[in-house]
Amino acid sequence: MARRRGAAALESGGRGELPHHEPPVGGERLLGDTEKEALRRLMWRLARFAGVKIHTYAIMDNHFQVLARVPSHDPFVAQFAGPGGKARLLEHLRLLYSGN
């Protein structure tokens, strides 16, 4: 198992990595119910945008944890290549920049 700062990556047979992220947000209570809901919504929006599959997550008062599969770069980027790639990319950008 490869160790990285902030993530322990597990090999997944060429299907991307399965890192475990536990970003600290401080030792005291920093996330109330409103902040937790905002973080949850943002996490799922960014996951859809980046092609990341979230397997499980936990949001606590002072930190959160995410177990997610990160896609391999080349197949993910290849979906925007070739004829119509620019239109697919612009549509994909709406996942992140739309008002939904």
N, CA, C and O atoms as a GROMACS GRO file, in nm:
protein
  400
    1MET      N    1   0.085  -0.116   0.000
    1MET     CA    2   0.000   0.000   0.000
    1MET      C    3   0.090   0.123   0.000
    1MET      O    4   0.181   0.135   0.082
    2ALA      N    5   0.064   0.214  -0.091
    2ALA     CA    6   0.139   0.338  -0.099
    2ALA      C    7   0.084   0.438   0.001
    2ALA      O    8  -0.038   0.451   0.015
    3ARG      N    9   0.172   0.509   0.070
    3ARG     CA   10   0.127   0.611   0.166
    3ARG      C   11   0.151   0.748   0.106
    3ARG      O   12   0.257   0.774   0.049
    4ARG      N   13   0.056   0.834   0.118
    4ARG     CA   14   0.069   0.972   0.076
    4ARG      C   15   0.024   1.060   0.190
    4ARG      O   16  -0.054   1.017   0.276
    5ARG      N   17   0.072   1.181   0.191
    5ARG     CA   18   0.029   1.275   0.295
    5ARG      C   19  -0.121   1.299   0.281
    5ARG      O   20  -0.168   1.343   0.176
    6GLY      N   21  -0.195   1.270   0.387
    6GLY     CA   22  -0.338   1.293   0.388
    6GLY      C   23  -0.420   1.183   0.323
    6GLY      O   24  -0.543   1.191   0.324
    7ALA      N   25  -0.356   1.080   0.267
    7ALA     CA   26  -0.434   0.974   0.202
    7ALA      C   27  -0.355   0.845   0.203
    7ALA      O   28  -0.234   0.845   0.182
    8ALA      N   29  -0.424   0.736   0.228
    8ALA     CA   30  -0.365   0.604   0.214
    8ALA      C   31  -0.428   0.544   0.089
    8ALA      O   32  -0.546   0.512   0.089
    9ALA      N   33  -0.350   0.529  -0.017
    9ALA     CA   34  -0.406   0.484  -0.145
    9ALA      C   35  -0.395   0.333  -0.157
    9ALA      O   36  -0.290   0.274  -0.127
   10LEU      N   37  -0.500   0.271  -0.200
   10LEU     CA   38  -0.503   0.128  -0.225
   10LEU      C   39  -0.507   0.105  -0.375
   10LEU      O   40  -0.586   0.169  -0.445
   11GLU      N   41  -0.424   0.015  -0.425
   11GLU     CA   42  -0.428  -0.016  -0.567
   11GLU      C   43  -0.558  -0.087  -0.599
   11GLU      O   44  -0.608  -0.166  -0.519
   12SER      N   45  -0.613  -0.059  -0.717
   12SER     CA   46  -0.742  -0.117  -0.753
   12SER      C   47  -0.740  -0.176  -0.894
   12SER      O   48  -0.839  -0.167  -0.966
   13GLY      N   49  -0.629  -0.236  -0.933
   13GLY     CA   50  -0.623  -0.306  -1.060
   13GLY      C   51  -0.644  -0.216  -1.181
   13GLY      O   52  -0.712  -0.257  -1.275
   14GLY      N   53  -0.588  -0.095  -1.183
   14GLY     CA   54  -0.599  -0.007  -1.298
   14GLY      C   55  -0.730   0.069  -1.306
   14GLY      O   56  -0.753   0.142  -1.403
   15ARG      N   57  -0.817   0.055  -1.206
   15ARG     CA   58  -0.946   0.124  -1.209
   15ARG      C   59  -0.941   0.254  -1.128
   15ARG      O   60  -1.045   0.306  -1.090
   16GLY      N   61  -0.823   0.303  -1.104
   16GLY     CA   62  -0.810   0.422  -1.022
   16GLY      C   63  -0.764   0.383  -0.883
   16GLY      O   64  -0.734   0.267  -0.856
   17GLU      N   65  -0.757   0.481  -0.796
   17GLU     CA   66  -0.713   0.457  -0.660
   17GLU      C   67  -0.831   0.468  -0.564
   17GLU      O   68  -0.935   0.525  -0.598
   18LEU      N   69  -0.813   0.414  -0.446
   18LEU     CA   70  -0.915   0.419  -0.343
   18LEU      C   71  -0.854   0.486  -0.221
   18LEU      O   72  -0.824   0.420  -0.122
   19PRO      N   73  -0.836   0.621  -0.227
   19PRO     CA   74  -0.774   0.689  -0.114
   19PRO      C   75  -0.873   0.717  -0.002
   19PRO      O   76  -0.992   0.736  -0.027
   20HIS      N   77  -0.823   0.719   0.119
   20HIS     CA   78  -0.903   0.756   0.236
   20HIS      C   79  -0.857   0.894   0.278
   20HIS      O   80  -0.740   0.912   0.314
   21HIS      N   81  -0.946   0.990   0.273
   21HIS     CA   82  -0.911   1.128   0.308
   21HIS      C   83  -0.972   1.163   0.442
   21HIS      O   84  -1.088   1.133   0.470
   22GLU      N   85  -0.892   1.226   0.525
   22GLU     CA   86  -0.940   1.273   0.654
   22GLU      C   87  -0.882   1.412   0.677
   22GLU      O   88  -0.788   1.428   0.755
   23PRO      N   89  -0.938   1.513   0.608
   23PRO     CA   90  -0.884   1.648   0.625
   23PRO      C   91  -0.921   1.707   0.760
   23PRO      O   92  -1.038   1.705   0.798
   24PRO      N   93  -0.824   1.758   0.833
   24PRO     CA   94  -0.857   1.820   0.962
   24PRO      C   95  -0.920   1.957   0.941
   24PRO      O   96  -0.882   2.031   0.850
   25VAL      N   97  -1.015   1.991   1.025
   25VAL     CA   98  -1.072   2.125   1.022
   25VAL      C   99  -1.058   2.191   1.159
   25VAL      O  100  -1.120   2.294   1.186
   26GLY      N  101  -0.977   2.133   1.244
   26GLY     CA  102  -0.951   2.192   1.375
   26GLY      C  103  -0.990   2.099   1.488
   26GLY      O  104  -1.064   2.003   1.466
   27GLY      N  105  -0.940   2.126   1.606
   27GLY     CA  106  -0.967   2.041   1.720
   27GLY      C  107  -1.095   2.075   1.794
   27GLY      O  108  -1.141   1.998   1.878
   28GLU      N  109  -1.153   2.189   1.764
   28GLU     CA  110  -1.277   2.227   1.831
   28GLU      C  111  -1.394   2.209   1.736
   28GLU      O  112  -1.376   2.178   1.618
   29ARG      N  113  -1.514   2.229   1.786
   29ARG     CA  114  -1.634   2.214   1.704
   29ARG      C  115  -1.641   2.330   1.605
   29ARG      O  116  -1.660   2.445   1.645
   30LEU      N  117  -1.625   2.299   1.478
   30LEU     CA  118  -1.628   2.402   1.375
   30LEU      C  119  -1.743   2.383   1.278
   30LEU      O  120  -1.782   2.477   1.208
   31LEU      N  121  -1.798   2.263   1.272
   31LEU     CA  122  -1.903   2.234   1.175
   31LEU      C  123  -2.035   2.211   1.247
   31LEU      O  124  -2.052   2.111   1.317
   32GLY      N  125  -2.128   2.303   1.229
   32GLY     CA  126  -2.263   2.284   1.280
   32GLY      C  127  -2.347   2.214   1.174
   32GLY      O  128  -2.295   2.173   1.071
   33ASP      N  129  -2.475   2.200   1.199
   33ASP     CA  130  -2.563   2.131   1.104
   33ASP      C  131  -2.566   2.198   0.967
   33ASP      O  132  -2.565   2.130   0.865
   34THR      N  133  -2.569   2.330   0.963
   34THR     CA  134  -2.571   2.403   0.836
   34THR      C  135  -2.443   2.380   0.758
   34THR      O  136  -2.447   2.356   0.637
   35GLU      N  137  -2.329   2.388   0.826
   35GLU     CA  138  -2.200   2.368   0.759
   35GLU      C  139  -2.184   2.224   0.711
   35GLU      O  140  -2.130   2.200   0.603
   36LYS      N  141  -2.232   2.130   0.790
   36LYS     CA  142  -2.224   1.989   0.750
   36LYS      C  143  -2.306   1.964   0.624
   36LYS      O  144  -2.261   1.892   0.534
   37GLU      N  145  -2.425   2.021   0.617
   37GLU     CA  146  -2.509   2.003   0.498
   37GLU      C  147  -2.445   2.070   0.376
   37GLU      O  148  -2.448   2.013   0.267
   38ALA      N  149  -2.386   2.187   0.393
   38ALA     CA  150  -2.318   2.254   0.283
   38ALA      C  151  -2.199   2.171   0.236
   38ALA      O  152  -2.176   2.158   0.116
   39LEU      N  153  -2.123   2.116   0.329
   39LEU     CA  154  -2.009   2.030   0.294
   39LEU      C  155  -2.056   1.905   0.220
   39LEU      O  156  -1.994   1.865   0.122
   40ARG      N  157  -2.163   1.843   0.267
   40ARG     CA  158  -2.216   1.724   0.201
   40ARG      C  159  -2.256   1.754   0.057
   40ARG      O  160  -2.221   1.678  -0.034
   41ARG      N  161  -2.327   1.863   0.035
   41ARG     CA  162  -2.369   1.900  -0.101
   41ARG      C  163  -2.248   1.929  -0.191
   41ARG      O  164  -2.243   1.885  -0.305
   42LEU      N  165  -2.152   2.004  -0.138
   42LEU     CA  166  -2.033   2.037  -0.215
   42LEU      C  167  -1.952   1.911  -0.248
   42LEU      O  168  -1.902   1.897  -0.359
   43MET      N  169  -1.939   1.821  -0.151
   43MET     CA  170  -1.864   1.698  -0.172
   43MET      C  171  -1.924   1.616  -0.287
   43MET      O  172  -1.850   1.568  -0.374
   44TRP      N  173  -2.056   1.600  -0.289
   44TRP     CA  174  -2.120   1.522  -0.396
   44TRP      C  175  -2.111   1.593  -0.531
   44TRP      O  176  -2.093   1.528  -0.634
   45ARG      N  177  -2.124   1.725  -0.532
   45ARG     CA  178  -2.112   1.799  -0.658
   45ARG      C  179  -1.972   1.785  -0.716
   45ARG      O  180  -1.955   1.760  -0.835
   46LEU      N  181  -1.871   1.800  -0.632
   46LEU     CA  182  -1.732   1.787  -0.678
   46LEU      C  183  -1.702   1.644  -0.721
   46LEU      O  184  -1.626   1.622  -0.816
   47ALA      N  185  -1.760   1.545  -0.652
   47ALA     CA  186  -1.738   1.405  -0.690
   47ALA      C  187  -1.796   1.379  -0.829
   47ALA      O  188  -1.730   1.315  -0.911
   48ARG      N  189  -1.918   1.426  -0.857
   48ARG     CA  190  -1.976   1.409  -0.990
   48ARG      C  191  -1.890   1.476  -1.096
   48ARG      O  192  -1.866   1.419  -1.203
   49PHE      N  193  -1.842   1.595  -1.065
   49PHE     CA  194  -1.761   1.670  -1.161
   49PHE      C  195  -1.630   1.598  -1.192
   49PHE      O  196  -1.590   1.590  -1.308
   50ALA      N  197  -1.564   1.546  -1.090
   50ALA     CA  198  -1.432   1.485  -1.106
   50ALA      C  199  -1.438   1.336  -1.141
   50ALA      O  200  -1.334   1.274  -1.162
   51GLY      N  201  -1.558   1.279  -1.147
   51GLY     CA  202  -1.569   1.136  -1.178
   51GLY      C  203  -1.530   1.048  -1.061
   51GLY      O  204  -1.500   0.930  -1.080
   52VAL      N  205  -1.531   1.103  -0.941
   52VAL     CA  206  -1.493   1.030  -0.821
   52VAL      C  207  -1.617   0.956  -0.768
   52VAL      O  208  -1.726   1.012  -0.764
   53LYS      N  209  -1.598   0.830  -0.729
   53LYS     CA  210  -1.708   0.753  -0.671
   53LYS      C  211  -1.689   0.750  -0.520
   53LYS      O  212  -1.592   0.694  -0.469
   54ILE      N  213  -1.782   0.811  -0.449
   54ILE     CA  214  -1.776   0.812  -0.303
   54ILE      C  215  -1.838   0.682  -0.252
   54ILE      O  216  -1.955   0.654  -0.279
   55HIS      N  217  -1.760   0.604  -0.179
   55HIS     CA  218  -1.810   0.478  -0.124
   55HIS      C  219  -1.878   0.500   0.011
   55HIS      O  220  -1.984   0.443   0.038
   56THR      N  221  -1.818   0.584   0.093
   56THR     CA  222  -1.877   0.617   0.222
   56THR      C  223  -1.812   0.745   0.273
   56THR      O  224  -1.703   0.782   0.230
   57TYR      N  225  -1.879   0.811   0.365
   57TYR     CA  226  -1.823   0.931   0.424
   57TYR      C  227  -1.882   0.951   0.564
   57TYR      O  228  -1.987   0.896   0.597
   58ALA      N  229  -1.813   1.031   0.643
   58ALA     CA  230  -1.862   1.068   0.776
   58ALA      C  231  -1.823   1.213   0.800
   58ALA      O  232  -1.709   1.252   0.779
   59ILE      N  233  -1.920   1.291   0.842
   59ILE     CA  234  -1.895   1.432   0.873
   59ILE      C  235  -1.921   1.452   1.022
   59ILE      O  236  -2.032   1.433   1.070
   60MET      N  237  -1.816   1.490   1.093
   60MET     CA  238  -1.825   1.514   1.236
   60MET      C  239  -1.810   1.663   1.266
   60MET      O  240  -1.791   1.743   1.174
   61ASP      N  241  -1.817   1.700   1.390
   61ASP     CA  242  -1.810   1.842   1.426
   61ASP      C  243  -1.676   1.906   1.393
   61ASP      O  244  -1.671   2.025   1.363
   62ASN      N  245  -1.567   1.828   1.399
   62ASN     CA  246  -1.436   1.889   1.380
   62ASN      C  247  -1.355   1.831   1.265
   62ASN      O  248  -1.242   1.875   1.241
   63HIS      N  249  -1.410   1.734   1.191
   63HIS     CA  250  -1.341   1.682   1.073
   63HIS      C  251  -1.438   1.594   0.994
   63HIS      O  252  -1.548   1.564   1.039
   64PHE      N  253  -1.393   1.554   0.875
   64PHE     CA  254  -1.474   1.462   0.795
   64PHE      C  255  -1.383   1.359   0.730
   64PHE      O  256  -1.264   1.383   0.712
   65GLN      N  257  -1.442   1.245   0.696
   65GLN     CA  258  -1.367   1.137   0.631
   65GLN      C  259  -1.442   1.096   0.506
   65GLN      O  260  -1.566   1.095   0.502
   66VAL      N  261  -1.365   1.061   0.402
   66VAL     CA  262  -1.424   1.019   0.275
   66VAL      C  263  -1.345   0.899   0.224
   66VAL      O  264  -1.222   0.903   0.218
   67LEU      N  265  -1.415   0.793   0.186
   67LEU     CA  266  -1.354   0.681   0.117
   67LEU      C  267  -1.407   0.686  -0.025
   67LEU      O  268  -1.527   0.668  -0.047
   68ALA      N  269  -1.320   0.711  -0.120
   68ALA     CA  270  -1.363   0.736  -0.258
   68ALA      C  271  -1.269   0.672  -0.358
   68ALA      O  272  -1.149   0.659  -0.333
   69ARG      N  273  -1.325   0.630  -0.472
   69ARG     CA  274  -1.244   0.578  -0.582
   69ARG      C  275  -1.217   0.692  -0.679
   69ARG      O  276  -1.310   0.754  -0.731
   70VAL      N  277  -1.090   0.720  -0.702
   70VAL     CA  278  -1.048   0.825  -0.794
   70VAL      C  279  -1.024   0.760  -0.930
   70VAL      O  280  -0.948   0.664  -0.939
   71PRO      N  281  -1.088   0.810  -1.037
   71PRO     CA  282  -1.075   0.745  -1.167
   71PRO      C  283  -0.934   0.759  -1.223
   71PRO      O  284  -0.860   0.852  -1.190
   72SER      N  285  -0.898   0.665  -1.308
   72SER     CA  286  -0.773   0.677  -1.382
   72SER      C  287  -0.783   0.798  -1.474
   72SER      O  288  -0.889   0.824  -1.531
   73HIS      N  289  -0.675   0.870  -1.488
   73HIS     CA  290  -0.675   0.996  -1.562
   73HIS      C  291  -0.712   0.980  -1.709
   73HIS      O  292  -0.805   1.046  -1.757
   74ASP      N  293  -0.642   0.893  -1.782
   74ASP     CA  294  -0.658   0.887  -1.927
   74ASP      C  295  -0.800   0.851  -1.972
   74ASP      O  296  -0.854   0.920  -2.058
   75PRO      N  297  -0.863   0.746  -1.917
   75PRO     CA  298  -1.001   0.717  -1.960
   75PRO      C  299  -1.098   0.831  -1.927
   75PRO      O  300  -1.191   0.858  -2.003
   76PHE      N  301  -1.078   0.896  -1.814
   76PHE     CA  302  -1.167   1.005  -1.776
   76PHE      C  303  -1.155   1.121  -1.874
   76PHE      O  304  -1.256   1.176  -1.918
   77VAL      N  305  -1.032   1.158  -1.908
   77VAL     CA  306  -1.009   1.271  -1.998
   77VAL      C  307  -1.048   1.235  -2.142
   77VAL      O  308  -1.089   1.322  -2.218
   78ALA      N  309  -1.037   1.107  -2.180
   78ALA     CA  310  -1.067   1.064  -2.316
   78ALA      C  311  -1.212   1.090  -2.355
   78ALA      O  312  -1.242   1.104  -2.474
   79GLN      N  313  -1.302   1.098  -2.258
   79GLN     CA  314  -1.442   1.123  -2.291
   79GLN      C  315  -1.464   1.261  -2.353
   79GLN      O  316  -1.570   1.286  -2.410
   80PHE      N  317  -1.366   1.348  -2.342
   80PHE     CA  318  -1.378   1.483  -2.398
   80PHE      C  319  -1.295   1.500  -2.525
   80PHE      O  320  -1.282   1.612  -2.576
   81ALA      N  321  -1.239   1.392  -2.577
   81ALA     CA  322  -1.157   1.398  -2.698
   81ALA      C  323  -1.244   1.374  -2.822
   81ALA      O  324  -1.357   1.326  -2.812
   82GLY      N  325  -1.189   1.408  -2.937
   82GLY     CA  326  -1.254   1.377  -3.063
   82GLY      C  327  -1.370   1.469  -3.097
   82GLY      O  328  -1.394   1.569  -3.029
   83PRO      N  329  -1.442   1.433  -3.203
   83PRO     CA  330  -1.556   1.514  -3.247
   83PRO      C  331  -1.661   1.524  -3.135
   83PRO      O  332  -1.697   1.425  -3.072
   84GLY      N  333  -1.706   1.643  -3.113
   84GLY     CA  334  -1.807   1.665  -3.010
   84GLY      C  335  -1.749   1.675  -2.870
   84GLY      O  336  -1.824   1.695  -2.774
   85GLY      N  337  -1.619   1.661  -2.856
   85GLY     CA  338  -1.555   1.664  -2.725
   85GLY      C  339  -1.572   1.797  -2.653
   85GLY      O  340  -1.591   1.802  -2.532
   86LYS      N  341  -1.563   1.906  -2.730
   86LYS     CA  342  -1.577   2.038  -2.670
   86LYS      C  343  -1.718   2.055  -2.613
   86LYS      O  344  -1.735   2.107  -2.503
   87ALA      N  345  -1.818   2.010  -2.686
   87ALA     CA  346  -1.957   2.020  -2.638
   87ALA      C  347  -1.976   1.934  -2.513
   87ALA      O  348  -2.044   1.975  -2.419
   88ARG      N  349  -1.917   1.813  -2.513
   88ARG     CA  350  -1.928   1.726  -2.395
   88ARG      C  351  -1.860   1.790  -2.274
   88ARG      O  352  -1.909   1.781  -2.161
   89LEU      N  353  -1.745   1.854  -2.298
   89LEU     CA  354  -1.674   1.920  -2.189
   89LEU      C  355  -1.757   2.036  -2.134
   89LEU      O  356  -1.768   2.051  -2.012
   90LEU      N  357  -1.814   2.117  -2.221
   90LEU     CA  358  -1.894   2.229  -2.174
   90LEU      C  359  -2.017   2.181  -2.096
   90LEU      O  360  -2.054   2.242  -1.996
   91GLU      N  361  -2.078   2.073  -2.141
   91GLU     CA  362  -2.191   2.015  -2.069
   91GLU      C  363  -2.145   1.963  -1.932
   91GLU      O  364  -2.214   1.980  -1.832
   92HIS      N  365  -2.029   1.899  -1.930
   92HIS     CA  366  -1.973   1.846  -1.806
   92HIS      C  367  -1.945   1.959  -1.706
   92HIS      O  368  -1.966   1.941  -1.586
   93LEU      N  369  -1.898   2.072  -1.754
   93LEU     CA  370  -1.869   2.186  -1.667
   93LEU      C  371  -1.995   2.236  -1.595
   93LEU      O  372  -1.986   2.296  -1.488
   94ARG      N  373  -2.111   2.213  -1.655
   94ARG     CA  374  -2.236   2.254  -1.592
   94ARG      C  375  -2.259   2.181  -1.460
   94ARG      O  376  -2.329   2.232  -1.372
   95LEU      N  377  -2.201   2.060  -1.444
   95LEU     CA  378  -2.213   1.988  -1.317
   95LEU      C  379  -2.158   2.070  -1.202
   95LEU      O  380  -2.210   2.066  -1.090
   96LEU      N  381  -2.053   2.145  -1.230
   96LEU     CA  382  -1.989   2.222  -1.126
   96LEU      C  383  -2.042   2.364  -1.117
   96LEU      O  384  -2.057   2.420  -1.008
   97TYR      N  385  -2.071   2.423  -1.232
   97TYR     CA  386  -2.102   2.566  -1.235
   97TYR      C  387  -2.250   2.598  -1.252
   97TYR      O  388  -2.285   2.715  -1.268
   98SER      N  389  -2.337   2.498  -1.250
   98SER     CA  390  -2.480   2.528  -1.259
   98SER      C  391  -2.532   2.570  -1.124
   98SER      O  392  -2.463   2.556  -1.023
   99GLY      N  393  -2.652   2.622  -1.120
   99GLY     CA  394  -2.710   2.667  -0.994
   99GLY      C  395  -2.774   2.555  -0.915
   99GLY      O  396  -2.827   2.579  -0.806
  100ASN      N  397  -2.772   2.432  -0.967
  100ASN     CA  398  -2.838   2.318  -0.899
  100ASN      C  399  -2.755   2.266  -0.784
  100ASN      O  400  -2.795   2.172  -0.717
   0.00000   0.00000   0.00000
